């Protein structure tokens, strides 16, 4: 059990720990990781805490997931430049139900995700101020990074967040014997508040461990698309195909770091994969391994198989004529995973100017200027063929009488489904 710290350390999953943390792993311990339901889904940044929790579970420890339904009513100021807008209770509890379902996927062998509203709803302000607030002096709270960076723009509401998270740790220590809290590096101040509270109330030492928040080489937040969208774990917000492609498109430098964090391959296997990748970088072996592991973990093995088959079809450069090799069931698979737009027709006799079709509802392109520019550089393909800007689509262009495949750039594919 003590080997857990060296294991997660070489993987790059530790940035801060309390002194003497290795000593607690001489025996089985209980620990927890918290998630505030501030959106309807977790994203790949949250996935690091989940994977870290799985490592602890694999080494025989008890792991709890905590959903911050009550702390979300306050709002965590950590890492924020300005005051959060207060969320509605209805939204928080709606989001918590959705995130709880996501956590169940990872926590089949863990404890059932806990809601901190179960105990915080019983708190009374005066009682909390006397019993908990009395344990902290104002200078201690002001010296937290989340406070120092926003001292002139921080409300009393957000200022008290650290006390509520500290109370969560205190409650879970007393009721579930949790002696360790894990989280992202921006949570270090909140975690140490809990450690301080337990030290003063229970006269005992507990511990904290944080992992790094991933960033790109330019310092921007890792885990967003080129458009700035989060990569969500919910397939309705980020399609499994888009999720898979995100990992396929990371750089070699990122991949060598992230294969240690986002997969469970052992050290020997990882260094072997890196060696094979360096011999033939164009094969993107590292990216393929990460994309496969994360897609199976977040979605399923079947989903990965479907997406792998889609890629084999779409990126086979030898196949130019779509009608000659695509089966109807391939298009049904495309409909499931690729961006798809249904177009209703009154009859089978129709003529669509390609310029109008490609900007319909901004589904593929946002303007005719964009379409013309991409046509000029052959960055738009119709059923894998180039076309001119005055091209008119008729029924003969439809594959299996219903489908058109549009390729935009090197990696983006869209399905148009004509229904009549």
C-alpha positions in Angstrom: 0.0 0.0 0.0 2.9 2.4 0.7 4.0 2.2 -2.9 1.1 4.3 -4.0 3.0 7.6 -3.6 6.0 6.6 -5.7 3.6 5.3 -8.3 1.5 8.4 -8.7 4.6 10.6 -8.4 6.4 9.2 -11.4 3.2 9.6 -13.3 3.2 13.4 -12.6 0.0 13.2 -10.5 1.4 15.0 -7.5 2.2 18.7 -7.1 1.7 19.3 -3.3 1.4 17.0 -0.3 1.5 17.4 3.4 4.6 16.2 5.3 4.6 12.6 6.3 1.9 11.5 3.9 3.7 8.3 3.0 3.4 7.1 6.6 -0.4 6.8 6.6 -0.3 4.2 3.8 1.1 1.5 6.1 -2.5 0.5 6.4 -5.8 0.8 4.5 -7.1 4.4 4.7 -10.2 6.3 3.6 -9.9 9.4 1.4 -12.1 11.6 -0.8 -12.2 13.9 -3.8 -14.8 16.6 -4.2 -16.6 18.0 -7.2 -18.9 21.1 -7.2 -21.8 20.6 -9.7 -21.4 24.0 -11.4 -22.2 22.6 -14.8 -24.2 19.7 -16.1 -21.2 17.5 -16.8 -17.7 16.8 -15.7 -14.8 17.6 -18.1 -11.4 16.1 -18.8 -9.8 18.3 -16.1 -12.0 16.5 -13.5 -10.9 13.2 -15.0 -7.5 13.6 -13.4 -9.0 13.5 -9.9 -11.1 10.5 -10.9 -8.0 8.6 -12.3 -6.0 9.5 -9.2 -8.9 8.1 -7.1 -8.8 4.9 -9.2 -5.1 4.5 -8.5 -5.8 4.7 -4.7 -8.6 2.2 -5.0 -6.4 -0.2 -7.0 -3.9 0.0 -4.1 -6.6 -1.2 -1.7 -7.8 2.1 -0.1 -11.4 3.4 0.4 -12.3 6.2 -1.9 -15.3 8.5 -1.6 -16.6 11.0 -4.1 -18.2 14.1 -2.7 -20.6 16.3 -4.6 -20.6 19.9 -3.3 -24.3 20.7 -3.7 -24.2 23.2 -0.8 -20.8 24.7 -1.5 -21.9 25.4 -5.1 -24.5 27.7 -3.6 -21.6 29.8 -2.3 -19.1 29.5 -5.2 -15.4 28.7 -5.0 -13.3 31.8 -5.6 -10.2 29.7 -6.4 -8.7 30.5 -9.7 -11.4 33.1 -10.5 -10.6 36.7 -11.5 -14.0 38.1 -10.5 -17.1 37.3 -8.4 -19.1 34.3 -9.5 -22.8 34.7 -10.3 -24.8 32.9 -7.7 -26.3 29.7 -9.1 -30.0 28.7 -8.7 -30.7 25.9 -6.3 -32.7 24.1 -9.0 -29.8 24.1 -11.4 -27.3 22.9 -8.8 -29.4 19.9 -7.8 -30.2 19.2 -11.5 -26.5 19.2 -12.3 -25.7 17.1 -9.3 -28.0 14.3 -10.4 -26.3 14.3 -13.8 -22.8 14.3 -12.4 -23.7 11.7 -9.9 -24.7 9.4 -12.8 -21.3 10.1 -14.4 -19.4 9.3 -11.2 -21.4 6.1 -10.8 -19.7 4.9 -14.0 -16.3 5.3 -12.3 -17.4 4.4 -8.8 -18.9 1.0 -9.2 -16.2 -0.3 -6.8 -16.1 2.9 -4.7 -18.5 4.3 -2.2 -21.7 5.9 -3.4 -21.2 9.6 -4.2 -22.1 11.7 -1.2 -23.9 15.1 -1.2 -22.5 17.6 1.3 -26.0 19.2 1.5 -26.9 16.2 3.6 -25.1 17.7 6.6 -24.7 21.4 5.6 -28.5 21.9 5.4 -28.6 21.3 9.2 -26.1 24.0 10.0 -27.2 27.2 11.8 -25.2 30.4 11.2 -24.5 31.3 14.8 -23.6 27.8 15.8 -21.3 27.5 12.8 -19.6 30.8 13.6 -19.0 29.8 17.2 -17.9 26.2 16.6 -16.1 26.5 13.3 -15.3 30.1 12.6 -13.7 30.4 16.0 -10.9 28.0 14.9 -9.6 30.4 12.3 -8.0 33.8 12.7 -8.6 36.4 10.0 -4.9 36.6 8.9 -4.8 32.8 8.2 -7.8 33.1 5.9 -6.5 36.3 4.2 -3.2 34.6 3.3 -4.9 32.0 1.1 -4.0 32.5 -2.6 -7.7 32.6 -3.6 -8.2 35.5 -1.2 -4.9 37.4 -1.7 -5.4 37.6 -5.5 -8.9 39.1 -5.1 -8.8 40.9 -1.7 -10.5 44.0 -3.0 -13.2 42.2 -5.0 -14.0 39.3 -2.8 -17.5 39.2 -1.2 -18.1 37.8 2.3 -20.0 34.9 0.6 -17.0 33.7 -1.3 -14.7 34.4 1.6 -16.5 31.8 3.7 -16.2 29.1 1.0 -12.9 27.8 2.6 -14.7 27.3 5.9 -17.4 25.2 4.3 -15.0 23.0 2.5 -13.0 22.7 5.7 -16.1 21.6 7.4 -16.7 18.9 4.7 -13.3 17.4 5.5 -14.0 17.6 9.3 -17.4 15.9 8.8 -16.0 13.1 6.6 -13.2 12.6 9.1 -15.6 12.1 12.0 -18.2 10.0 10.1 -16.2 8.1 7.4 -12.7 8.2 8.9 -11.3 10.1 5.9 -7.7 11.1 6.6 -6.8 12.4 3.1 -8.4 14.9 0.7 -7.2 15.0 -3.0 -7.9 17.6 -5.6 -6.5 20.1 -8.2 -3.6 22.4 -7.2 -6.1 25.3 -7.0 -7.7 23.5 -4.0 -4.6 23.5 -1.8 -5.7 26.4 0.3 -9.2 24.9 0.9 -7.7 21.5 1.7 -5.3 22.9 4.2 -8.2 24.8 5.9 -9.8 21.4 6.5 -6.5 20.0 7.8 -6.2 22.9 10.2 -9.8 22.5 11.4 -9.4 18.8 12.2 -6.1 19.5 14.0 -7.8 22.0 16.3 -11.1 20.2 16.8 -9.8 16.6 16.9 -6.2 17.0 18.0 -5.0 14.8 15.1 -3.2 15.2 11.8 -4.8 14.5 8.5 -3.4 15.0 5.0 -3.9 16.6 1.6 -2.6 15.9 -1.9 -3.1 17.9 -5.0 -2.4 17.3 -8.7 -1.4 19.8 -11.3 -3.9 21.7 -13.4 -2.9 20.8 -17.0 -1.9 23.6 -19.3 -0.6 23.7 -22.9 2.9 24.8 -23.8 1.7 28.4 -24.3 0.2 28.4 -20.7 -3.5 28.2 -21.8 -5.8 25.8 -20.2 -5.5 22.2 -21.5 -8.8 20.4 -22.2 -10.5 22.8 -24.6 -11.0 22.7 -28.3 -9.6 25.2 -30.8 -12.8 27.1 -30.4 -12.4 27.3 -26.7 -15.1 24.7 -25.9 -14.6 22.3 -22.9 -14.1 18.6 -23.6 -17.0 17.2 -21.6 -17.5 13.7 -20.4 -21.2 13.8 -21.3 -21.6 12.4 -24.9 -24.4 14.9 -25.5 -22.1 17.9 -24.9 -19.0 16.4 -26.5 -19.6 13.6 -28.9 -17.5 10.5 -28.3 -16.0 11.0 -31.8 -14.9 14.5 -31.0 -13.6 13.3 -27.6 -11.5 10.7 -29.4 -10.2 13.1 -32.0 -9.2 15.6 -29.3 -6.7 13.1 -28.0 -5.5 12.1 -31.5 -4.6 15.7 -32.2 -2.5 16.5 -29.1 1.2 17.2 -29.7 4.0 14.6 -29.2 5.3 16.6 -26.3 1.9 16.6 -24.6 1.4 12.9 -25.4 4.6 11.8 -23.6 3.4 13.5 -20.5 -0.3 12.6 -20.7 0.1 8.9 -21.3 1.4 8.6 -17.7 -1.6 10.6 -16.4 -4.5 9.4 -18.4 -3.7 5.7 -18.8 -3.0 2.8 -16.5 -0.1 1.3 -18.4 2.8 0.5 -16.2 6.2 2.3 -16.4 7.9 -0.3 -18.5 5.0 -0.4 -21.0 4.9 3.4 -21.3 8.6 3.8 -22.0 8.3 1.0 -24.6 5.4 2.9 -26.3 7.4 6.1 -26.2 10.3 4.4 -27.9 8.1 2.9 -30.6 6.5 6.3 -31.2 9.8 8.1 -31.6 10.9 5.6 -34.3 7.8 6.5 -36.4 6.1 9.7 -35.1 3.8 9.9 -38.1 2.0 6.8 -36.9 0.9 8.7 -33.7 1.3 5.6 -31.6 1.2 7.6 -28.3 -1.9 9.5 -29.3 -3.7 6.3 -30.4 -2.9 4.7 -27.0 -4.2 7.7 -25.0 -7.3 8.1 -27.2 -8.2 4.4 -26.9 -7.7 4.3 -23.1 -9.6 7.5 -22.3 -12.5 6.7 -24.7 -13.0 3.2 -23.2 -12.7 4.7 -19.7 -15.2 7.5 -20.2 -17.6 5.9 -22.8 -17.2 2.2 -23.5 -15.2 -0.4 -25.4 -17.9 -0.7 -28.0 -17.9 3.1 -28.5 -14.2 3.0 -29.1 -14.5 0.2 -31.6 -17.2 2.1 -33.5 -15.0 5.3 -33.6 -12.0 3.3 -34.6 -13.9 1.8 -37.5 -15.2 5.3 -38.6 -11.6 6.5 -38.6 -10.5 3.6 -40.7 -13.1 4.5 -43.3 -12.8 8.2 -43.3 -9.0 8.5 -43.3 -8.3 5.8 -45.8 -6.6 7.9 -48.5 -6.9 5.1 -51.2 -10.7 5.3 -51.2 -11.8 8.2 -53.3 -15.3 7.1 -54.5 -17.6 6.9 -51.5 -20.3 5.0 -53.4 -18.0 2.0 -54.2 -17.0 1.0 -50.7 -19.4 2.5 -48.1 -22.2 0.3 -46.7 -25.5 1.7 -45.5 -24.7 0.6 -42.0 -21.5 2.7 -42.2 -23.7 5.8 -42.6 -25.9 4.7 -39.7 -22.7 4.6 -37.7 -21.7 8.1 -39.0 -25.1 9.4 -38.0 -24.6 8.2 -34.4 -21.2 9.8 -33.9 -20.5 12.5 -36.5 -22.3 15.9 -36.6 -25.5 15.2 -38.6 -28.2 17.5 -39.9 -31.5 16.4 -41.2 -33.0 18.2 -44.2 -36.7 17.7 -44.9 -37.8 17.7 -48.6 -41.2 17.8 -50.1 -40.2 15.7 -53.1 -37.3 13.7 -54.6 -36.9 16.4 -57.3 -34.7 19.1 -55.8 -31.8 21.3 -56.6 -29.6 22.8 -53.8 -26.9 25.3 -54.6 -23.9 24.1 -52.7 -23.2 27.6 -51.4 -26.6 27.8 -49.7 -26.4 24.2 -48.4 -23.0 24.7 -46.7 -24.1 27.8 -44.7 -27.5 26.4 -43.8 -28.0 27.2 -40.1 -24.2 27.7 -39.8 -23.9 23.9 -39.5 -20.8 23.6 -41.6 -19.7 27.1 -42.5 -20.7 30.5 -41.2 -20.6 32.5 -44.4 -20.4 32.2 -48.2 -17.0 34.0 -48.0 -15.7 31.1 -45.8 -17.1 28.5 -48.3 -15.5 30.2 -51.3 -12.2 30.4 -49.6 -12.2 26.8 -48.6 -13.3 25.7 -52.1 -10.4 27.6 -53.6 -7.9 25.7 -51.5 -9.8 22.3 -51.8 -10.6 22.4 -48.1 -14.2 21.3 -48.7 -15.0 17.9 -50.2 -18.4 16.6 -51.3 -18.4 12.8 -50.8 -14.6 13.0 -50.9 -14.6 14.9 -54.2 -13.7 18.5 -55.0 -16.4 20.8 -56.6 -16.9 24.3 -57.9 -18.7 27.1 -56.2 -21.6 26.9 -58.7 -22.2 23.2 -58.1 -25.9 22.2 -57.7 -26.8 19.2 -55.6 -29.4 16.8 -56.9 -30.7 13.4 -56.0 -27.8 11.7 -57.9 -25.4 13.1 -55.3 -27.1 11.2 -52.4 -25.5 8.0 -51.2 -28.1 5.4 -50.6 -30.7 8.0 -51.6 -30.3 9.9 -48.4 -26.7 10.8 -47.4 -24.1 13.3 -48.2 -20.7 13.4 -46.5 -18.9 16.7 -46.3 -15.2 16.9 -45.3 -14.0 20.3 -44.0 -10.3 20.8 -43.6 -8.2 17.7 -42.7 -10.2 16.3 -39.8 -13.8 17.5 -39.7 -16.6 15.5 -41.2 -20.4 16.2 -41.4 -23.3 14.2 -42.5 -26.3 15.7 -44.3 -29.4 13.4 -44.2 -32.1 14.2 -46.7 -35.5 13.0 -45.8 -38.4 13.0 -48.2 
